[in-house]
Amino acid sequence: MKKLQDKFQNAVAELQNNFIERDELSIILVAGTLARFNTFLLGSAGVAKSQMIRYLGSMFSDAYVFDRPCHPTQSISDVVGPLKLSELQKGNDVYERKLTRYLAQADIAFLDEVGRSAGPVRDAILSIMNERIYWNGDTLVDTPLQCLFSGSNHLLMDGRDDAFMDRFLYRYLVADQIKEEHNFKRLLRKPKFGKPSVQISLSELKEAQGCVSSMGENYGEATEAALVAARDALLDHGFSASPRTWANIPTALAAFAYLEGDVELLPRHLEWLADAIWKKPEERNSVLFVVGNVSNPALAEAVRKLDRLKSEVSRIPEDVSTPNWIGIVSKVNSTAKSVVRDLETAMLDPNANTPRMGELLSEAQRLKKSVTSKCEAALGVKSV
């Protein structure tokens, strides 16, 4: 198990190395293949959503990857396959589609900008996305789909699309900008990469999926209690998820545990729950806070402190001639230093040193650097 586990961890590392400031997303994409869940990436154009998914797909050496852009005039035939006209021309009452090289035969699928597709297309693929089956005329076809991804710059919020969106277990908000200066400099040099060095066969994927599935079925009482407590706490705060979502969550969380090198699903892995629960982007931090209170109190405290820091940063006046501007910024700078120090201290505890805590610390450090730069610019000095 360890050798195969290392291979999937290497896949995450290669994605993280090639795609700047996409560490968390890299983990989620690989976890999707391990737990067979569908993922919806929300973000502006040009933030590497499509490129990352295609790069991930090319890591699976013998997988058929179905890659199709979506648009309003698209027909069901463009995605599922054209009708077999030969049978109809013979006068046979057969209403079947040619499935070869279309979605129903895909191992991994990417429907780019699926929100732009026509409603009938989305309706036609519901059973492929969830049950992994497709009715081709009178014939029930089992599909080999491992996971389906989509990228879009908007969520489908119409109630008529609830059934479709609920089939995406994970929704992830991709950052619009590269935040760190040294990473932006890397971007300017237009890093190029070819075929991934990590190559995974479908047989290896299915073996790893077996391990993840076992972890997702055989967890301890402490993890079970944490899942129940998380569900109850989320409901108390007005956040709910469908029974279908909750049924799939243990296996999904087991995939994250597997990628962290663990051999069992533990309460702390619930920190990955947030992106399976929120419906609107503005809900994400609140969900993360609620879940953190159950799975990792240090995470919840980090979210609270980071939110406070963001609020203070947002209130810094743009006009440096504002009375007491230096005093205002200095106060925010002190808060930023305190938050960074507290998060660094919290992460000294192995139980709190998790990927999500690392992301929050990085964000706090970026905010601190930004506030410090404002101070230095106003004072005409620069720290060494």
C-alpha positions in Angstrom: 0.0 0.0 0.0 2.8 2.4 0.9 4.4 2.3 -2.5 1.2 3.1 -4.3 0.3 5.7 -1.7 3.6 7.4 -2.5 2.8 7.4 -6.2 -0.4 9.4 -5.6 1.3 11.7 -3.2 3.9 12.3 -6.0 1.0 13.1 -8.4 -0.1 15.8 -5.9 3.4 17.2 -5.6 3.9 17.4 -9.4 0.6 19.3 -9.8 1.7 21.6 -6.9 5.1 22.2 -8.4 3.8 23.0 -11.9 0.7 25.1 -11.0 1.5 28.1 -8.9 -0.4 28.7 -5.7 -2.7 25.7 -6.4 -1.6 23.4 -3.6 -5.0 22.8 -2.0 -6.7 22.4 -5.4 -4.0 19.8 -6.4 -5.0 17.7 -3.4 -8.7 17.9 -4.1 -8.3 16.9 -7.8 -6.3 13.8 -7.0 -8.6 12.9 -4.1 -11.5 13.0 -6.6 -9.9 10.3 -8.7 -9.3 8.2 -5.5 -12.9 8.5 -4.2 -14.6 8.7 -7.6 -16.3 12.0 -6.7 -17.2 14.8 -9.2 -15.6 18.3 -8.7 -16.9 21.7 -9.8 -14.2 24.4 -10.1 -15.4 28.0 -9.8 -13.2 30.7 -10.9 -12.5 33.4 -13.5 -11.1 32.8 -16.9 -7.3 32.2 -17.0 -6.8 30.7 -13.5 -5.6 27.3 -14.8 -8.8 25.3 -14.1 -8.9 23.6 -17.5 -5.1 23.2 -17.7 -4.9 21.5 -14.3 -7.6 19.0 -15.1 -6.1 18.1 -18.4 -2.7 17.7 -16.9 -4.2 15.4 -14.2 -5.9 13.4 -16.9 -2.6 12.8 -18.7 -1.2 11.2 -15.5 -3.4 8.2 -16.1 -1.6 6.3 -18.8 -4.3 4.1 -20.1 -7.4 6.1 -19.2 -9.8 7.5 -21.8 -10.3 11.1 -21.0 -13.4 12.7 -22.5 -12.8 16.5 -22.8 -15.6 18.6 -24.2 -16.3 22.4 -24.0 -20.0 23.2 -23.4 -22.1 25.8 -25.1 -25.8 26.8 -25.2 -26.5 25.2 -28.6 -24.9 21.9 -27.7 -27.0 18.8 -28.3 -27.2 15.5 -26.3 -25.4 13.9 -29.3 -22.3 16.1 -28.7 -21.8 14.6 -25.2 -23.5 11.2 -25.0 -23.2 10.2 -28.7 -25.1 10.4 -32.0 -28.2 8.3 -32.7 -27.6 5.1 -34.7 -29.3 6.2 -37.9 -28.6 2.9 -39.6 -31.1 1.1 -37.4 -33.7 3.8 -37.9 -33.2 3.8 -41.7 -33.8 0.0 -41.7 -37.2 0.7 -40.1 -36.2 -0.8 -36.8 -37.8 0.7 -33.8 -34.4 1.2 -32.1 -33.6 4.5 -30.4 -29.9 3.9 -29.4 -26.8 6.1 -29.5 -23.3 5.4 -30.6 -21.4 5.6 -27.3 -17.9 4.9 -28.5 -15.5 7.7 -27.6 -18.2 9.7 -25.8 -19.0 10.3 -22.1 -20.5 6.9 -21.3 -17.2 5.3 -22.2 -14.9 7.8 -20.4 -12.7 6.9 -17.4 -12.2 10.6 -16.6 -14.4 13.4 -18.0 -14.0 17.1 -18.2 -17.0 19.2 -19.3 -15.6 22.7 -19.5 -18.1 25.5 -18.7 -20.9 23.0 -18.1 -23.0 25.9 -16.9 -23.3 27.1 -20.5 -24.7 23.8 -21.7 -28.4 23.3 -22.5 -30.6 21.9 -19.8 -31.5 18.7 -21.7 -27.8 17.9 -21.9 -27.3 18.2 -18.2 -30.5 16.1 -17.6 -29.2 13.4 -20.0 -26.0 12.8 -18.0 -27.4 12.7 -14.4 -27.3 8.9 -14.1 -23.8 8.8 -15.6 -22.6 11.3 -13.0 -24.2 9.6 -10.0 -25.0 5.9 -10.5 -22.4 5.5 -13.3 -25.1 4.0 -15.6 -26.7 5.1 -18.9 -29.9 3.9 -20.5 -29.1 3.5 -24.2 -32.5 2.8 -25.5 -33.7 -0.2 -23.7 -30.2 -1.3 -22.7 -28.7 -0.4 -19.3 -25.0 0.4 -19.8 -22.5 0.4 -16.9 -20.1 3.2 -17.5 -16.4 3.2 -16.4 -16.4 6.8 -15.2 -14.1 7.4 -12.3 -14.7 11.1 -11.9 -16.1 14.1 -13.7 -14.7 17.6 -13.5 -16.1 20.9 -14.7 -14.8 24.5 -14.6 -16.9 27.6 -14.8 -16.9 31.2 -13.8 -20.4 31.0 -12.3 -22.5 28.6 -10.3 -25.8 27.2 -11.4 -28.1 28.7 -8.9 -31.5 28.1 -10.6 -33.5 25.6 -8.6 -34.0 23.5 -11.7 -30.3 22.7 -11.6 -30.2 21.5 -8.0 -30.2 17.8 -9.0 -27.3 18.5 -11.4 -25.2 20.5 -8.9 -25.8 18.0 -6.1 -23.9 15.4 -8.2 -20.7 17.5 -7.7 -19.6 16.4 -4.3 -16.9 19.1 -4.2 -17.0 22.7 -5.2 -13.8 24.7 -5.1 -13.3 28.4 -5.4 -10.1 29.0 -7.4 -8.2 32.2 -6.5 -8.2 34.9 -9.2 -4.7 36.2 -8.5 -1.2 35.0 -7.8 -0.6 36.6 -4.4 3.1 36.0 -3.6 5.6 38.2 -5.3 8.1 35.4 -5.9 5.4 33.2 -7.4 4.3 36.1 -9.7 7.8 36.3 -10.9 7.7 32.6 -11.7 4.5 33.2 -13.7 6.1 35.9 -15.7 8.7 33.5 -16.9 5.9 31.3 -18.4 6.9 28.0 -16.9 6.5 25.2 -19.4 6.0 21.5 -18.7 5.3 18.5 -20.9 4.0 15.1 -20.2 3.8 14.4 -16.4 6.6 12.3 -15.0 4.1 10.5 -12.7 2.2 7.9 -14.7 -0.6 5.8 -13.1 -2.4 2.9 -14.7 -6.1 2.3 -14.3 -5.3 -1.0 -12.4 -3.2 1.0 -9.9 -6.0 3.6 -9.6 -8.5 0.9 -8.8 -6.2 -0.7 -6.3 -5.8 2.6 -4.5 -9.6 3.2 -4.7 -10.0 -0.2 -2.9 -7.8 1.0 0.0 -9.7 4.3 0.2 -13.1 2.6 0.0 -12.1 0.3 2.9 -10.9 3.3 5.0 -14.2 5.1 4.2 -16.2 2.1 5.4 -14.2 1.0 8.4 -13.6 4.0 10.6 -13.7 4.2 14.4 -16.3 5.5 16.9 -14.4 8.8 17.4 -14.7 9.6 13.7 -18.3 8.5 13.6 -19.1 10.8 16.5 -17.2 13.7 14.8 -19.2 13.2 11.6 -22.5 13.3 13.6 -21.4 16.3 15.6 -20.3 18.1 12.4 -23.7 17.4 10.7 -25.6 18.7 13.8 -23.4 21.8 14.1 -23.8 22.6 10.4 -27.6 22.3 10.7 -27.6 24.5 13.8 -25.8 27.2 11.7 -28.2 26.8 8.7 -25.9 24.7 6.5 -27.3 21.4 5.1 -26.4 18.8 2.6 -28.4 16.0 0.9 -28.3 12.4 2.1 -26.5 11.6 -1.1 -23.7 14.0 -0.2 -23.4 12.6 3.4 -23.3 9.0 2.1 -20.3 9.9 -0.1 -18.4 12.0 2.4 -16.7 9.3 4.4 -15.0 7.8 1.3 -14.1 11.3 0.1 -12.5 12.2 3.4 -10.7 8.8 3.3 -9.1 9.9 0.0 -7.6 13.0 1.7 -6.4 10.8 4.6 -4.8 8.5 2.1 -3.0 11.4 0.4 -1.7 12.5 3.8 -0.1 9.1 4.3 -2.6 7.9 6.9 -4.1 4.4 7.0 -7.3 5.3 8.7 -9.9 8.0 8.7 -9.6 10.3 11.7 -11.6 13.2 13.1 -9.0 15.7 12.0 -9.6 14.7 8.4 -13.0 16.4 8.6 -11.3 19.7 7.8 -11.8 18.7 4.2 -15.5 18.7 4.6 -16.1 22.4 4.0 -16.0 22.3 0.2 -18.6 19.5 0.1 -21.1 21.6 2.1 -21.1 25.3 1.0 -23.5 26.3 -1.7 -22.4 29.9 -2.2 -18.7 31.1 -2.1 -19.4 33.5 0.8 -20.5 30.6 3.0 -17.1 28.8 2.7 -15.3 30.3 5.7 -18.3 30.0 7.9 -18.6 26.3 7.1 -14.9 25.8 7.6 -15.2 27.5 11.0 -18.1 25.2 12.1 -16.4 22.1 10.9 -13.1 23.2 12.5 -14.8 23.5 15.9 -15.5 19.7 15.6 -12.5 18.3 13.8 -9.7 20.7 14.7 -10.4 23.5 17.2 -7.1 25.2 16.1 -8.5 25.4 12.6 -11.6 27.1 13.7 -9.6 29.6 15.8 -7.3 30.2 12.8 -10.4 31.0 10.6 -11.8 33.4 13.2 -8.5 35.2 13.6 -7.9 35.4 9.8 -11.4 36.8 9.3 -10.8 39.5 11.9 -7.5 40.4 10.1 -9.2 40.5 6.7 -11.9 42.8 8.2 -9.3 45.2 9.6 -7.3 45.2 6.4 -10.4 46.0 4.3 -11.0 49.1 6.5 -7.6 50.7 5.8 -8.3 54.0 4.0 -6.9 54.2 0.5 -6.1 57.9 1.0 -2.9 58.1 2.9 -3.8 61.7 3.9 -6.6 60.4 6.0 -6.2 61.7 9.6 -4.2 59.2 11.7 -3.6 56.9 8.7 -0.3 55.7 10.0 -1.9 54.9 13.4 -4.6 52.9 11.7 -2.2 50.9 9.5 0.2 50.4 12.4 -2.7 48.9 14.5 -3.6 46.5 11.6 0.1 45.6 11.2 0.2 44.6 14.9 -2.9 42.5 14.4 -1.3 40.8 11.4 1.9 40.0 13.3 -0.1 38.6 16.2 -2.2 36.4 13.9 0.8 35.0 12.0 2.6 34.3 15.3 -0.4 32.6 16.8 -0.9 30.4 13.7 2.8 29.5 13.6 2.6 28.5 17.3 -0.6 26.4 16.7 1.1 24.5 13.9 3.8 23.3 16.2 1.2 20.8 17.5 1.3 17.8 15.1 -2.5 17.4 15.3 -3.0 21.0 14.1 -0.4 20.9 11.5 -2.6 20.1 8.5 -2.8 21.3 4.9 -5.7 23.6 5.5 -3.9 25.2 8.5 -0.9 25.7 6.2 -3.1 27.5 3.7 -4.5 29.8 6.4 -1.1 30.6 7.6 0.1 31.4 4.1 -2.8 33.8 3.6 -2.1 35.5 7.0 1.5 35.9 6.0 0.5 37.5 2.7 -1.8 39.9 4.4 0.9 40.8 6.9 3.4 41.5 4.1 0.8 43.6 2.3 0.1 45.7 5.4 3.9 46.1 6.1 4.4 47.3 2.6 1.7 49.9 3.0 3.4 51.2 6.1 6.9 51.3 4.5 5.6 53.1 1.4 3.9 55.7 3.6 7.0 56.2 5.7 9.4 56.1 2.8 11.4 53.2 4.3 11.9 49.5 3.4 12.6 46.7 5.7 15.8 44.7 5.2 
